[in-house]
Amino acid sequence: MEFVQNVFPGGNWWRLSSEDVDIGATAKPVTVVRALHKMWELITDDGFLIFSAFTALIVTALSEISIPHYLTASIFFGTK
């Protein structure tokens, strides 16, 4: 029965560390600026990878937008 209590929300399984941390009085409110700053701290080591991924997404999106134009242009090229 103890295993089931640990697995449900609020149990020990959901804690990231084994330490008991009291964050009640010291917790700061979450704002958009603070959340973005924390996310930036987490991805700074992988900046090149993130930049490469966004570049690949932009190239893919531009390719998907332009494919129908070039496909129809190649089909109807001889009819003009």
N, CA, C and O atoms as a Maestro MAE file, in Angstrom:
{
 s_m_m2io_version
 :::
 2.0.0
}

f_m_ct {
 s_m_title
 :::
 protein
 m_atom[320] {
  # First column is atom index #
  i_m_mmod_type
  r_m_x_coord
  r_m_y_coord
  r_m_z_coord
  i_m_residue_number
  s_m_chain_name
  s_m_pdb_residue_name
  s_m_pdb_atom_name
  i_m_atomic_number
  :::
  1 25 0.816 -1.191 0.000 1 A "MET " " N  " 7
  2 3 0.000 0.000 0.000 1 A "MET " " CA " 6
  3 2 0.862 1.259 0.000 1 A "MET " " C  " 6
  4 15 0.471 2.280 -0.566 1 A "MET " " O  " 8
  5 25 2.028 1.192 0.630 2 A "GLU " " N  " 7
  6 3 2.921 2.346 0.678 2 A "GLU " " CA " 6
  7 2 3.413 2.713 -0.725 2 A "GLU " " C  " 6
  8 15 3.573 3.892 -1.041 2 A "GLU " " O  " 8
  9 25 3.653 1.700 -1.564 3 A "PHE " " N  " 7
  10 3 4.087 1.963 -2.934 3 A "PHE " " CA " 6
  11 2 3.044 2.776 -3.691 3 A "PHE " " C  " 6
  12 15 3.385 3.717 -4.409 3 A "PHE " " O  " 8
  13 25 1.785 2.416 -3.531 4 A "VAL " " N  " 7
  14 3 0.698 3.130 -4.219 4 A "VAL " " CA " 6
  15 2 0.628 4.572 -3.747 4 A "VAL " " C  " 6
  16 15 0.407 5.468 -4.562 4 A "VAL " " O  " 8
  17 25 0.810 4.826 -2.450 5 A "GLN " " N  " 7
  18 3 0.785 6.190 -1.927 5 A "GLN " " CA " 6
  19 2 1.957 7.004 -2.459 5 A "GLN " " C  " 6
  20 15 1.815 8.207 -2.682 5 A "GLN " " O  " 8
  21 25 3.111 6.375 -2.668 6 A "ASN " " N  " 7
  22 3 4.273 7.085 -3.196 6 A "ASN " " CA " 6
  23 2 4.110 7.443 -4.667 6 A "ASN " " C  " 6
  24 15 4.645 8.457 -5.115 6 A "ASN " " O  " 8
  25 25 3.383 6.634 -5.420 7 A "VAL " " N  " 7
  26 3 3.242 6.863 -6.856 7 A "VAL " " CA " 6
  27 2 2.212 7.952 -7.156 7 A "VAL " " C  " 6
  28 15 2.369 8.691 -8.127 7 A "VAL " " O  " 8
  29 25 1.179 8.062 -6.351 8 A "PHE " " N  " 7
  30 3 0.159 9.089 -6.591 8 A "PHE " " CA " 6
  31 2 0.728 10.478 -6.350 8 A "PHE " " C  " 6
  32 15 1.697 10.622 -5.604 8 A "PHE " " O  " 8
  33 25 0.135 11.523 -6.978 9 A "PRO " " N  " 7
  34 3 0.645 12.885 -6.792 9 A "PRO " " CA " 6
  35 2 0.762 13.259 -5.318 9 A "PRO " " C  " 6
  36 15 -0.137 12.994 -4.521 9 A "PRO " " O  " 8
  37 25 1.864 13.868 -4.982 10 A "GLY " " N  " 7
  38 3 2.156 14.223 -3.607 10 A "GLY " " CA " 6
  39 2 3.037 13.207 -2.907 10 A "GLY " " C  " 6
  40 15 3.522 13.458 -1.803 10 A "GLY " " O  " 8
  41 25 3.247 12.067 -3.535 11 A "GLY " " N  " 7
  42 3 4.091 11.032 -2.946 11 A "GLY " " CA " 6
  43 2 5.556 11.275 -3.228 11 A "GLY " " C  " 6
  44 15 5.911 12.230 -3.919 11 A "GLY " " O  " 8
  45 25 6.404 10.422 -2.701 12 A "ASN " " N  " 7
  46 3 7.855 10.581 -2.853 12 A "ASN " " CA " 6
  47 2 8.331 10.401 -4.290 12 A "ASN " " C  " 6
  48 15 9.380 10.924 -4.666 12 A "ASN " " O  " 8
  49 25 7.571 9.669 -5.089 13 A "TRP " " N  " 7
  50 3 7.993 9.419 -6.467 13 A "TRP " " CA " 6
  51 2 8.053 10.702 -7.283 13 A "TRP " " C  " 6
  52 15 8.831 10.788 -8.233 13 A "TRP " " O  " 8
  53 25 7.250 11.695 -6.933 14 A "TRP " " N  " 7
  54 3 7.166 12.942 -7.696 14 A "TRP " " CA " 6
  55 2 8.238 13.941 -7.316 14 A "TRP " " C  " 6
  56 15 8.398 14.939 -8.018 14 A "TRP " " O  " 8
  57 25 8.965 13.731 -6.265 15 A "ARG " " N  " 7
  58 3 10.010 14.666 -5.848 15 A "ARG " " CA " 6
  59 2 11.259 14.435 -6.693 15 A "ARG " " C  " 6
  60 15 11.620 13.294 -6.980 15 A "ARG " " O  " 8
  61 25 11.912 15.520 -7.086 16 A "LEU " " N  " 7
  62 3 13.111 15.406 -7.904 16 A "LEU " " CA " 6
  63 2 14.350 15.087 -7.081 16 A "LEU " " C  " 6
  64 15 15.315 14.530 -7.604 16 A "LEU " " O  " 8
  65 25 14.331 15.428 -5.821 17 A "SER " " N  " 7
  66 3 15.475 15.109 -4.970 17 A "SER " " CA " 6
  67 2 14.967 14.441 -3.709 17 A "SER " " C  " 6
  68 15 13.780 14.500 -3.391 17 A "SER " " O  " 8
  69 25 15.874 13.811 -3.002 18 A "SER " " N  " 7
  70 3 15.497 13.118 -1.780 18 A "SER " " CA " 6
  71 2 15.478 14.056 -0.577 18 A "SER " " C  " 6
  72 15 15.068 13.657 0.513 18 A "SER " " O  " 8
  73 25 15.919 15.295 -0.767 19 A "GLU " " N  " 7
  74 3 15.962 16.261 0.326 19 A "GLU " " CA " 6
  75 2 14.574 16.847 0.561 19 A "GLU " " C  " 6
  76 15 13.805 17.037 -0.381 19 A "GLU " " O  " 8
  77 25 14.264 17.127 1.806 20 A "ASP " " N  " 7
  78 3 13.032 17.834 2.125 20 A "ASP " " CA " 6
  79 2 13.332 19.327 2.082 20 A "ASP " " C  " 6
  80 15 14.105 19.833 2.895 20 A "ASP " " O  " 8
  81 25 12.725 20.025 1.141 21 A "VAL " " N  " 7
  82 3 12.983 21.441 0.949 21 A "VAL " " CA " 6
  83 2 11.707 22.198 1.283 21 A "VAL " " C  " 6
  84 15 10.633 21.882 0.771 21 A "VAL " " O  " 8
  85 25 11.833 23.189 2.136 22 A "ASP " " N  " 7
  86 3 10.695 24.025 2.492 22 A "ASP " " CA " 6
  87 2 10.734 25.275 1.621 22 A "ASP " " C  " 6
  88 15 11.577 26.149 1.824 22 A "ASP " " O  " 8
  89 25 9.835 25.360 0.663 23 A "ILE " " N  " 7
  90 3 9.817 26.513 -0.242 23 A "ILE " " CA " 6
  91 2 8.627 27.411 0.014 23 A "ILE " " C  " 6
  92 15 8.376 28.329 -0.767 23 A "ILE " " O  " 8
  93 25 7.898 27.179 1.067 24 A "GLY " " N  " 7
  94 3 6.688 27.947 1.345 24 A "GLY " " CA " 6
  95 2 6.947 29.430 1.510 24 A "GLY " " C  " 6
  96 15 6.259 30.235 0.884 24 A "GLY " " O  " 8
  97 25 7.911 29.824 2.329 25 A "ALA " " N  " 7
  98 3 8.137 31.236 2.611 25 A "ALA " " CA " 6
  99 2 9.124 31.873 1.644 25 A "ALA " " C  " 6
  100 15 9.122 33.095 1.495 25 A "ALA " " O  " 8
  101 25 9.961 31.091 0.985 26 A "THR " " N  " 7
  102 3 10.993 31.665 0.134 26 A "THR " " CA " 6
  103 2 10.661 31.606 -1.346 26 A "THR " " C  " 6
  104 15 11.461 32.067 -2.160 26 A "THR " " O  " 8
  105 25 9.525 31.065 -1.726 27 A "ALA " " N  " 7
  106 3 9.194 30.934 -3.133 27 A "ALA " " CA " 6
  107 2 8.850 32.294 -3.734 27 A "ALA " " C  " 6
  108 15 8.082 33.059 -3.151 27 A "ALA " " O  " 8
  109 25 9.414 32.589 -4.892 28 A "LYS " " N  " 7
  110 3 9.129 33.834 -5.590 28 A "LYS " " CA " 6
  111 2 8.001 33.587 -6.580 28 A "LYS " " C  " 6
  112 15 7.877 32.481 -7.107 28 A "LYS " " O  " 8
  113 25 7.186 34.586 -6.839 29 A "PRO " " N  " 7
  114 3 6.105 34.391 -7.815 29 A "PRO " " CA " 6
  115 2 6.678 34.191 -9.212 29 A "PRO " " C  " 6
  116 15 7.699 34.782 -9.567 29 A "PRO " " O  " 8
  117 25 6.027 33.370 -9.984 30 A "VAL " " N  " 7
  118 3 6.499 33.074 -11.335 30 A "VAL " " CA " 6
  119 2 5.941 34.131 -12.283 30 A "VAL " " C  " 6
  120 15 4.729 34.302 -12.406 30 A "VAL " " O  " 8
  121 25 6.844 34.828 -12.942 31 A "THR " " N  " 7
  122 3 6.451 35.807 -13.950 31 A "THR " " CA " 6
  123 2 6.990 35.338 -15.290 31 A "THR " " C  " 6
  124 15 7.820 34.432 -15.354 31 A "THR " " O  " 8
  125 25 6.518 35.952 -16.344 32 A "VAL " " N  " 7
  126 3 6.965 35.588 -17.685 32 A "VAL " " CA " 6
  127 2 8.454 35.868 -17.834 32 A "VAL " " C  " 6
  128 15 9.185 35.059 -18.405 32 A "VAL " " O  " 8
  129 25 8.898 36.990 -17.332 33 A "VAL " " N  " 7
  130 3 10.315 37.356 -17.453 33 A "VAL " " CA " 6
  131 2 11.186 36.355 -16.700 33 A "VAL " " C  " 6
  132 15 12.217 35.918 -17.212 33 A "VAL " " O  " 8
  133 25 10.774 35.991 -15.485 34 A "ARG " " N  " 7
  134 3 11.554 35.032 -14.699 34 A "ARG " " CA " 6
  135 2 11.571 33.656 -15.367 34 A "ARG " " C  " 6
  136 15 12.597 32.976 -15.371 34 A "ARG " " O  " 8
  137 25 10.428 33.249 -15.934 35 A "ALA " " N  " 7
  138 3 10.371 31.951 -16.610 35 A "ALA " " CA " 6
  139 2 11.251 31.946 -17.850 35 A "ALA " " C  " 6
  140 15 11.970 30.976 -18.090 35 A "ALA " " O  " 8
  141 25 11.206 33.013 -18.643 36 A "LEU " " N  " 7
  142 3 12.062 33.086 -19.832 36 A "LEU " " CA " 6
  143 2 13.539 33.118 -19.451 36 A "LEU " " C  " 6
  144 15 14.369 32.503 -20.120 36 A "LEU " " O  " 8
  145 25 13.865 33.833 -18.381 37 A "HIS " " N  " 7
  146 3 15.255 33.882 -17.926 37 A "HIS " " CA " 6
  147 2 15.736 32.498 -17.494 37 A "HIS " " C  " 6
  148 15 16.857 32.097 -17.807 37 A "HIS " " O  " 8
  149 25 14.893 31.783 -16.783 38 A "LYS " " N  " 7
  150 3 15.267 30.424 -16.342 38 A "LYS " " CA " 6
  151 2 15.422 29.493 -17.544 38 A "LYS " " C  " 6
  152 15 16.356 28.692 -17.584 38 A "LYS " " O  " 8
  153 25 14.513 29.588 -18.532 39 A "MET " " N  " 7
  154 3 14.644 28.754 -19.730 39 A "MET " " CA " 6
  155 2 15.917 29.095 -20.483 39 A "MET " " C  " 6
  156 15 16.586 28.198 -20.994 39 A "MET " " O  " 8
  157 25 16.269 30.378 -20.562 40 A "TRP " " N  " 7
  158 3 17.500 30.778 -21.234 40 A "TRP " " CA " 6
  159 2 18.719 30.197 -20.519 40 A "TRP " " C  " 6
  160 15 19.665 29.751 -21.169 40 A "TRP " " O  " 8
  161 25 18.701 30.199 -19.183 41 A "GLU " " N  " 7
  162 3 19.801 29.596 -18.426 41 A "GLU " " CA " 6
  163 2 19.934 28.106 -18.732 41 A "GLU " " C  " 6
  164 15 21.046 27.582 -18.804 41 A "GLU " " O  " 8
  165 25 18.815 27.432 -18.912 42 A "LEU " " N  " 7
  166 3 18.847 25.992 -19.150 42 A "LEU " " CA " 6
  167 2 19.344 25.635 -20.548 42 A "LEU " " C  " 6
  168 15 19.903 24.554 -20.734 42 A "LEU " " O  " 8
  169 25 19.156 26.516 -21.543 43 A "ILE " " N  " 7
  170 3 19.538 26.168 -22.914 43 A "ILE " " CA " 6
  171 2 20.825 26.824 -23.383 43 A "ILE " " C  " 6
  172 15 21.226 26.609 -24.527 43 A "ILE " " O  " 8
  173 25 21.488 27.613 -22.551 44 A "THR " " N  " 7
  174 3 22.689 28.305 -23.018 44 A "THR " " CA " 6
  175 2 23.795 27.344 -23.434 44 A "THR " " C  " 6
  176 15 24.546 27.648 -24.361 44 A "THR " " O  " 8
  177 25 23.916 26.204 -22.784 45 A "ASP " " N  " 7
  178 3 24.959 25.247 -23.163 45 A "ASP " " CA " 6
  179 2 24.688 24.629 -24.536 45 A "ASP " " C  " 6
  180 15 25.624 24.240 -25.235 45 A "ASP " " O  " 8
  181 25 23.431 24.535 -24.921 46 A "ASP " " N  " 7
  182 3 23.050 23.937 -26.197 46 A "ASP " " CA " 6
  183 2 22.576 24.982 -27.197 46 A "ASP " " C  " 6
  184 15 21.705 24.703 -28.021 46 A "ASP " " O  " 8
  185 25 23.135 26.162 -27.133 47 A "GLY " " N  " 7
  186 3 22.704 27.256 -27.996 47 A "GLY " " CA " 6
  187 2 22.840 26.939 -29.472 47 A "GLY " " C  " 6
  188 15 21.936 27.234 -30.254 47 A "GLY " " O  " 8
  189 25 23.961 26.342 -29.867 48 A "PHE " " N  " 7
  190 3 24.168 26.029 -31.284 48 A "PHE " " CA " 6
  191 2 23.159 24.994 -31.771 48 A "PHE " " C  " 6
  192 15 22.658 25.088 -32.891 48 A "PHE " " O  " 8
  193 25 22.866 24.018 -30.935 49 A "LEU " " N  " 7
  194 3 21.889 23.000 -31.297 49 A "LEU " " CA " 6
  195 2 20.493 23.604 -31.459 49 A "LEU " " C  " 6
  196 15 19.772 23.258 -32.395 49 A "LEU " " O  " 8
  197 25 20.115 24.496 -30.560 50 A "ILE " " N  " 7
  198 3 18.808 25.156 -30.644 50 A "ILE " " CA " 6
  199 2 18.752 26.020 -31.898 50 A "ILE " " C  " 6
  200 15 17.748 26.008 -32.609 50 A "ILE " " O  " 8
  201 25 19.820 26.774 -32.180 51 A "PHE " " N  " 7
  202 3 19.869 27.613 -33.376 51 A "PHE " " CA " 6
  203 2 19.761 26.757 -34.635 51 A "PHE " " C  " 6
  204 15 19.056 27.128 -35.574 51 A "PHE " " O  " 8
  205 25 20.445 25.630 -34.666 52 A "SER " " N  " 7
  206 3 20.377 24.730 -35.815 52 A "SER " " CA " 6
  207 2 18.977 24.153 -35.996 52 A "SER " " C  " 6
  208 15 18.495 24.016 -37.120 52 A "SER " " O  " 8
  209 25 18.338 23.822 -34.897 53 A "ALA " " N  " 7
  210 3 16.987 23.264 -34.970 53 A "ALA " " CA " 6
  211 2 16.001 24.295 -35.506 53 A "ALA " " C  " 6
  212 15 15.171 23.968 -36.354 53 A "ALA " " O  " 8
  213 25 16.080 25.538 -35.024 54 A "PHE " " N  " 7
  214 3 15.180 26.574 -35.529 54 A "PHE " " CA " 6
  215 2 15.459 26.887 -36.994 54 A "PHE " " C  " 6
  216 15 14.531 27.151 -37.758 54 A "PHE " " O  " 8
  217 25 16.726 26.861 -37.391 55 A "THR " " N  " 7
  218 3 17.064 27.080 -38.800 55 A "THR " " CA " 6
  219 2 16.475 25.977 -39.668 55 A "THR " " C  " 6
  220 15 15.938 26.258 -40.739 55 A "THR " " O  " 8
  221 25 16.565 24.731 -39.224 56 A "ALA " " N  " 7
  222 3 15.990 23.617 -39.973 56 A "ALA " " CA " 6
  223 2 14.478 23.740 -40.055 56 A "ALA " " C  " 6
  224 15 13.893 23.437 -41.094 56 A "ALA " " O  " 8
  225 25 13.836 24.178 -38.982 57 A "LEU " " N  " 7
  226 3 12.386 24.369 -39.007 57 A "LEU " " CA " 6
  227 2 11.982 25.464 -39.991 57 A "LEU " " C  " 6
  228 15 10.980 25.322 -40.692 57 A "LEU " " O  " 8
  229 25 12.742 26.547 -40.052 58 A "ILE " " N  " 7
  230 3 12.428 27.633 -40.982 58 A "ILE " " CA " 6
  231 2 12.616 27.170 -42.422 58 A "ILE " " C  " 6
  232 15 11.779 27.456 -43.278 58 A "ILE " " O  " 8
  233 25 13.701 26.461 -42.695 59 A "VAL " " N  " 7
  234 3 13.928 25.951 -44.054 59 A "VAL " " CA " 6
  235 2 12.827 24.977 -44.448 59 A "VAL " " C  " 6
  236 15 12.353 25.005 -45.584 59 A "VAL " " O  " 8
  237 25 12.421 24.128 -43.533 60 A "THR " " N  " 7
  238 3 11.348 23.177 -43.818 60 A "THR " " CA " 6
  239 2 10.037 23.889 -44.097 60 A "THR " " C  " 6
  240 15 9.325 23.529 -45.034 60 A "THR " " O  " 8
  241 25 9.709 24.894 -43.298 61 A "ALA " " N  " 7
  242 3 8.460 25.639 -43.504 61 A "ALA " " CA " 6
  243 2 8.469 26.361 -44.850 61 A "ALA " " C  " 6
  244 15 7.463 26.361 -45.560 61 A "ALA " " O  " 8
  245 25 9.592 26.975 -45.205 62 A "LEU " " N  " 7
  246 3 9.680 27.659 -46.500 62 A "LEU " " CA " 6
  247 2 9.591 26.673 -47.657 62 A "LEU " " C  " 6
  248 15 9.008 26.982 -48.696 62 A "LEU " " O  " 8
  249 25 10.162 25.496 -47.481 63 A "SER " " N  " 7
  250 3 10.075 24.465 -48.519 63 A "SER " " CA " 6
  251 2 8.639 24.004 -48.712 63 A "SER " " C  " 6
  252 15 8.181 23.850 -49.844 63 A "SER " " O  " 8
  253 25 7.927 23.784 -47.615 64 A "GLU " " N  " 7
  254 3 6.546 23.337 -47.732 64 A "GLU " " CA " 6
  255 2 5.654 24.394 -48.353 64 A "GLU " " C  " 6
  256 15 4.681 24.061 -49.030 64 A "GLU " " O  " 8
  257 25 5.964 25.646 -48.139 65 A "ILE " " N  " 7
  258 3 5.177 26.718 -48.742 65 A "ILE " " CA " 6
  259 2 5.454 26.815 -50.238 65 A "ILE " " C  " 6
  260 15 4.538 27.068 -51.021 65 A "ILE " " O  " 8
  261 25 6.704 26.617 -50.641 66 A "SER " " N  " 7
  262 3 7.070 26.823 -52.040 66 A "SER " " CA " 6
  263 2 6.850 25.599 -52.924 66 A "SER " " C  " 6
  264 15 6.778 25.753 -54.144 66 A "SER " " O  " 8
  265 25 6.741 24.414 -52.381 67 A "ILE " " N  " 7
  266 3 6.583 23.204 -53.189 67 A "ILE " " CA " 6
  267 2 5.347 23.261 -54.087 67 A "ILE " " C  " 6
  268 15 5.472 22.949 -55.271 67 A "ILE " " O  " 8
  269 25 4.167 23.640 -53.602 68 A "PRO " " N  " 7
  270 3 3.003 23.674 -54.507 68 A "PRO " " CA " 6
  271 2 3.193 24.627 -55.689 68 A "PRO " " C  " 6
  272 15 2.750 24.332 -56.799 68 A "PRO " " O  " 8
  273 25 3.844 25.755 -55.459 69 A "HIS " " N  " 7
  274 3 4.067 26.707 -56.546 69 A "HIS " " CA " 6
  275 2 4.941 26.089 -57.637 69 A "HIS " " C  " 6
  276 15 4.593 26.139 -58.817 69 A "HIS " " O  " 8
  277 25 6.058 25.516 -57.249 70 A "TYR " " N  " 7
  278 3 6.972 24.949 -58.242 70 A "TYR " " CA " 6
  279 2 6.408 23.680 -58.880 70 A "TYR " " C  " 6
  280 15 6.699 23.394 -60.041 70 A "TYR " " O  " 8
  281 25 5.620 22.928 -58.149 71 A "LEU " " N  " 7
  282 3 4.991 21.738 -58.709 71 A "LEU " " CA " 6
  283 2 3.992 22.128 -59.791 71 A "LEU " " C  " 6
  284 15 4.003 21.552 -60.879 71 A "LEU " " O  " 8
  285 25 3.136 23.093 -59.507 72 A "THR " " N  " 7
  286 3 2.160 23.516 -60.531 72 A "THR " " CA " 6
  287 2 2.852 24.211 -61.691 72 A "THR " " C  " 6
  288 15 2.414 24.083 -62.834 72 A "THR " " O  " 8
  289 25 3.917 24.939 -61.422 73 A "ALA " " N  " 7
  290 3 4.647 25.586 -62.502 73 A "ALA " " CA " 6
  291 2 5.277 24.550 -63.422 73 A "ALA " " C  " 6
  292 15 5.305 24.748 -64.637 73 A "ALA " " O  " 8
  293 25 5.778 23.460 -62.877 74 A "SER " " N  " 7
  294 3 6.392 22.443 -63.718 74 A "SER " " CA " 6
  295 2 5.333 21.652 -64.486 74 A "SER " " C  " 6
  296 15 5.604 21.203 -65.599 74 A "SER " " O  " 8
  297 25 4.150 21.471 -63.932 75 A "ILE " " N  " 7
  298 3 3.084 20.736 -64.628 75 A "ILE " " CA " 6
  299 2 2.556 21.549 -65.792 75 A "ILE " " C  " 6
  300 15 2.369 21.026 -66.890 75 A "ILE " " O  " 8
  301 25 2.315 22.837 -65.552 76 A "PHE " " N  " 7
  302 3 1.695 23.664 -66.582 76 A "PHE " " CA " 6
  303 2 2.715 24.451 -67.395 76 A "PHE " " C  " 6
  304 15 2.345 25.419 -68.059 76 A "PHE " " O  " 8
  305 25 3.964 24.070 -67.362 77 A "PHE " " N  " 7
  306 3 5.006 24.794 -68.087 77 A "PHE " " CA " 6
  307 2 4.790 24.710 -69.595 77 A "PHE " " C  " 6
  308 15 4.962 25.711 -70.290 77 A "PHE " " O  " 8
  309 25 4.424 23.563 -70.108 78 A "GLY " " N  " 7
  310 3 4.282 23.378 -71.552 78 A "GLY " " CA " 6
  311 2 2.973 23.901 -72.121 78 A "GLY " " C  " 6
  312 15 2.820 23.951 -73.341 78 A "GLY " " O  " 8
  313 25 2.023 24.292 -71.276 79 A "THR " " N  " 7
  314 3 0.724 24.719 -71.792 79 A "THR " " CA " 6
  315 2 0.668 26.192 -72.124 79 A "THR " " C  " 6
  316 15 -0.347 26.641 -72.656 79 A "THR " " O  " 8
  317 25 1.678 26.959 -71.848 80 A "LYS " " N  " 7
  318 3 1.642 28.402 -72.130 80 A "LYS " " CA " 6
  319 2 2.025 28.689 -73.547 80 A "LYS " " C  " 6
  320 15 2.048 29.849 -73.957 80 A "LYS " " O  " 8
  :::
 }
 m_bond[319] {
  # First column is bond index #
  i_m_from
  i_m_to
  i_m_order
  :::
  1 1 2 1
  2 2 3 1
  3 3 4 2
  4 3 5 1
  5 5 6 1
  6 6 7 1
  7 7 8 2
  8 7 9 1
  9 9 10 1
  10 10 11 1
  11 11 12 2
  12 11 13 1
  13 13 14 1
  14 14 15 1
  15 15 16 2
  16 15 17 1
  17 17 18 1
  18 18 19 1
  19 19 20 2
  20 19 21 1
  21 21 22 1
  22 22 23 1
  23 23 24 2
  24 23 25 1
  25 25 26 1
  26 26 27 1
  27 27 28 2
  28 27 29 1
  29 29 30 1
  30 30 31 1
  31 31 32 2
  32 31 33 1
  33 33 34 1
  34 34 35 1
  35 35 36 2
  36 35 37 1
  37 37 38 1
  38 38 39 1
  39 39 40 2
  40 39 41 1
  41 41 42 1
  42 42 43 1
  43 43 44 2
  44 43 45 1
  45 45 46 1
  46 46 47 1
  47 47 48 2
  48 47 49 1
  49 49 50 1
  50 50 51 1
  51 51 52 2
  52 51 53 1
  53 53 54 1
  54 54 55 1
  55 55 56 2
  56 55 57 1
  57 57 58 1
  58 58 59 1
  59 59 60 2
  60 59 61 1
  61 61 62 1
  62 62 63 1
  63 63 64 2
  64 63 65 1
  65 65 66 1
  66 66 67 1
  67 67 68 2
  68 67 69 1
  69 69 70 1
  70 70 71 1
  71 71 72 2
  72 71 73 1
  73 73 74 1
  74 74 75 1
  75 75 76 2
  76 75 77 1
  77 77 78 1
  78 78 79 1
  79 79 80 2
  80 79 81 1
  81 81 82 1
  82 82 83 1
  83 83 84 2
  84 83 85 1
  85 85 86 1
  86 86 87 1
  87 87 88 2
  88 87 89 1
  89 89 90 1
  90 90 91 1
  91 91 92 2
  92 91 93 1
  93 93 94 1
  94 94 95 1
  95 95 96 2
  96 95 97 1
  97 97 98 1
  98 98 99 1
  99 99 100 2
  100 99 101 1
  101 101 102 1
  102 102 103 1
  103 103 104 2
  104 103 105 1
  105 105 106 1
  106 106 107 1
  107 107 108 2
  108 107 109 1
  109 109 110 1
  110 110 111 1
  111 111 112 2
  112 111 113 1
  113 113 114 1
  114 114 115 1
  115 115 116 2
  116 115 117 1
  117 117 118 1
  118 118 119 1
  119 119 120 2
  120 119 121 1
  121 121 122 1
  122 122 123 1
  123 123 124 2
  124 123 125 1
  125 125 126 1
  126 126 127 1
  127 127 128 2
  128 127 129 1
  129 129 130 1
  130 130 131 1
  131 131 132 2
  132 131 133 1
  133 133 134 1
  134 134 135 1
  135 135 136 2
  136 135 137 1
  137 137 138 1
  138 138 139 1
  139 139 140 2
  140 139 141 1
  141 141 142 1
  142 142 143 1
  143 143 144 2
  144 143 145 1
  145 145 146 1
  146 146 147 1
  147 147 148 2
  148 147 149 1
  149 149 150 1
  150 150 151 1
  151 151 152 2
  152 151 153 1
  153 153 154 1
  154 154 155 1
  155 155 156 2
  156 155 157 1
  157 157 158 1
  158 158 159 1
  159 159 160 2
  160 159 161 1
  161 161 162 1
  162 162 163 1
  163 163 164 2
  164 163 165 1
  165 165 166 1
  166 166 167 1
  167 167 168 2
  168 167 169 1
  169 169 170 1
  170 170 171 1
  171 171 172 2
  172 171 173 1
  173 173 174 1
  174 174 175 1
  175 175 176 2
  176 175 177 1
  177 177 178 1
  178 178 179 1
  179 179 180 2
  180 179 181 1
  181 181 182 1
  182 182 183 1
  183 183 184 2
  184 183 185 1
  185 185 186 1
  186 186 187 1
  187 187 188 2
  188 187 189 1
  189 189 190 1
  190 190 191 1
  191 191 192 2
  192 191 193 1
  193 193 194 1
  194 194 195 1
  195 195 196 2
  196 195 197 1
  197 197 198 1
  198 198 199 1
  199 199 200 2
  200 199 201 1
  201 201 202 1
  202 202 203 1
  203 203 204 2
  204 203 205 1
  205 205 206 1
  206 206 207 1
  207 207 208 2
  208 207 209 1
  209 209 210 1
  210 210 211 1
  211 211 212 2
  212 211 213 1
  213 213 214 1
  214 214 215 1
  215 215 216 2
  216 215 217 1
  217 217 218 1
  218 218 219 1
  219 219 220 2
  220 219 221 1
  221 221 222 1
  222 222 223 1
  223 223 224 2
  224 223 225 1
  225 225 226 1
  226 226 227 1
  227 227 228 2
  228 227 229 1
  229 229 230 1
  230 230 231 1
  231 231 232 2
  232 231 233 1
  233 233 234 1
  234 234 235 1
  235 235 236 2
  236 235 237 1
  237 237 238 1
  238 238 239 1
  239 239 240 2
  240 239 241 1
  241 241 242 1
  242 242 243 1
  243 243 244 2
  244 243 245 1
  245 245 246 1
  246 246 247 1
  247 247 248 2
  248 247 249 1
  249 249 250 1
  250 250 251 1
  251 251 252 2
  252 251 253 1
  253 253 254 1
  254 254 255 1
  255 255 256 2
  256 255 257 1
  257 257 258 1
  258 258 259 1
  259 259 260 2
  260 259 261 1
  261 261 262 1
  262 262 263 1
  263 263 264 2
  264 263 265 1
  265 265 266 1
  266 266 267 1
  267 267 268 2
  268 267 269 1
  269 269 270 1
  270 270 271 1
  271 271 272 2
  272 271 273 1
  273 273 274 1
  274 274 275 1
  275 275 276 2
  276 275 277 1
  277 277 278 1
  278 278 279 1
  279 279 280 2
  280 279 281 1
  281 281 282 1
  282 282 283 1
  283 283 284 2
  284 283 285 1
  285 285 286 1
  286 286 287 1
  287 287 288 2
  288 287 289 1
  289 289 290 1
  290 290 291 1
  291 291 292 2
  292 291 293 1
  293 293 294 1
  294 294 295 1
  295 295 296 2
  296 295 297 1
  297 297 298 1
  298 298 299 1
  299 299 300 2
  300 299 301 1
  301 301 302 1
  302 302 303 1
  303 303 304 2
  304 303 305 1
  305 305 306 1
  306 306 307 1
  307 307 308 2
  308 307 309 1
  309 309 310 1
  310 310 311 1
  311 311 312 2
  312 311 313 1
  313 313 314 1
  314 314 315 1
  315 315 316 2
  316 315 317 1
  317 317 318 1
  318 318 319 1
  319 319 320 2
  :::
 }
}
